Amino acid sequence: QVQLVESGGGLVQAGGSLRLSCTAVIRTFTGYAMAWFRQAPGKEREFVAAINWNGANHDYADSVKDRFAISRDNVKNTVDLQMNSLKPEDTAIYYCAARFYVGTTSPVRERDYQYWGQGTQVTVSS
């Protein structure tokens, strides 16, 4: 059984920062690649960032590169998303996802991920 719980969403002005956190209830957290996806109103869910099992490899969507940073703590079973220089177009529900995978790469496709959290709302005002 895998459970993912996101926290840290909220309302922020454009240019501000937020830090999202995902706590994973997983027997062996290091057996999983982790990722963040988001879904804006009226749009499909899209990839944001991913990190492989040991944190050595990261991948980002072009739209967030150089503004967002993904990290994980394999002791606390958490994966965080630090979001800086936020824009109104970053407004979305942000989802944490997990995939049982110990490769060197960070999977970026939605269909690669087996487990999902409930999501946390991020709203960026202009």
C-alpha positions in Angstrom: 0.0 0.0 0.0 1.3 3.4 -1.0 0.0 6.7 0.2 1.1 10.1 -0.9 0.0 13.3 1.0 0.8 16.7 -0.4 1.0 19.9 1.6 2.2 23.5 1.3 -0.1 24.8 -1.4 -1.8 28.2 -1.1 -2.2 31.7 -2.5 0.8 33.8 -3.4 1.5 36.9 -5.5 3.3 36.7 -8.8 7.0 36.7 -8.2 6.7 35.0 -4.8 7.7 31.5 -3.7 6.1 28.4 -2.2 7.4 25.1 -1.1 5.3 22.0 -1.6 6.0 18.8 0.3 4.9 15.2 -0.3 5.0 12.7 2.5 5.1 9.1 1.3 3.8 6.1 3.2 5.9 3.5 1.4 7.7 0.5 2.8 10.9 1.2 0.8 10.9 4.8 -0.3 14.3 4.4 -2.0 12.7 1.9 -4.5 10.7 4.7 -6.0 11.2 7.5 -8.5 9.1 10.6 -7.5 7.5 13.4 -9.5 5.3 16.4 -9.4 2.6 17.0 -12.0 0.0 19.8 -12.2 -3.4 20.4 -13.7 -4.7 23.8 -14.4 -8.5 24.5 -14.9 -9.7 23.2 -18.2 -6.3 21.6 -19.1 -4.8 18.2 -19.0 -2.4 17.2 -16.3 1.2 17.9 -17.2 4.6 17.0 -16.0 6.5 19.5 -13.7 9.5 17.8 -12.2 10.9 14.3 -11.4 13.7 12.9 -9.3 15.2 9.4 -9.4 15.4 7.1 -6.4 18.7 8.5 -4.9 18.2 12.1 -5.9 21.1 12.0 -8.4 19.0 12.8 -11.4 16.4 15.5 -11.9 14.2 16.5 -14.8 12.0 19.5 -15.3 9.4 20.8 -17.7 10.8 23.7 -19.8 8.2 26.0 -18.3 9.6 25.7 -14.8 13.3 25.1 -15.4 15.5 27.5 -13.5 12.5 28.5 -11.2 11.5 25.2 -9.6 13.7 22.7 -7.7 12.8 19.1 -6.7 14.5 17.4 -3.9 13.9 14.3 -1.7 14.8 13.1 1.8 15.1 9.3 1.9 15.2 9.3 5.7 12.0 11.3 6.1 10.3 9.8 3.0 9.5 13.2 1.6 9.9 14.9 -1.8 9.7 18.7 -2.0 9.1 21.1 -4.8 10.6 24.6 -4.2 8.8 27.0 -6.5 10.3 30.5 -7.0 9.4 33.4 -9.3 5.9 32.1 -9.5 3.7 33.2 -12.4 -0.1 33.3 -12.7 0.2 30.5 -15.3 1.6 28.3 -12.5 -1.8 28.2 -10.9 -2.9 24.6 -10.8 -3.5 21.6 -8.6 -0.2 20.0 -7.9 0.1 16.3 -7.6 2.8 14.1 -6.1 3.4 10.8 -7.9 5.5 7.7 -7.3 6.8 4.9 -9.5 8.5 1.7 -8.4 11.8 2.3 -10.3 15.4 2.4 -9.3 17.0 3.4 -12.6 19.3 6.3 -13.1 16.8 8.4 -15.0 13.7 10.3 -13.8 10.5 9.2 -15.6 8.5 12.1 -17.0 5.4 10.6 -18.5 2.1 10.5 -16.5 1.5 6.9 -17.4 4.9 5.9 -15.9 3.6 6.6 -12.4 1.5 4.1 -10.4 0.6 6.1 -7.3 -0.8 9.6 -6.9 -1.6 11.9 -4.1 -4.9 13.9 -3.8 -3.3 17.2 -4.9 -2.7 20.6 -3.4 -4.0 23.9 -4.8 -1.5 26.6 -5.8 -2.9 29.9 -6.8 -0.7 32.7 -8.1 -2.3 36.1 -8.3 -1.2 38.8 -10.7 
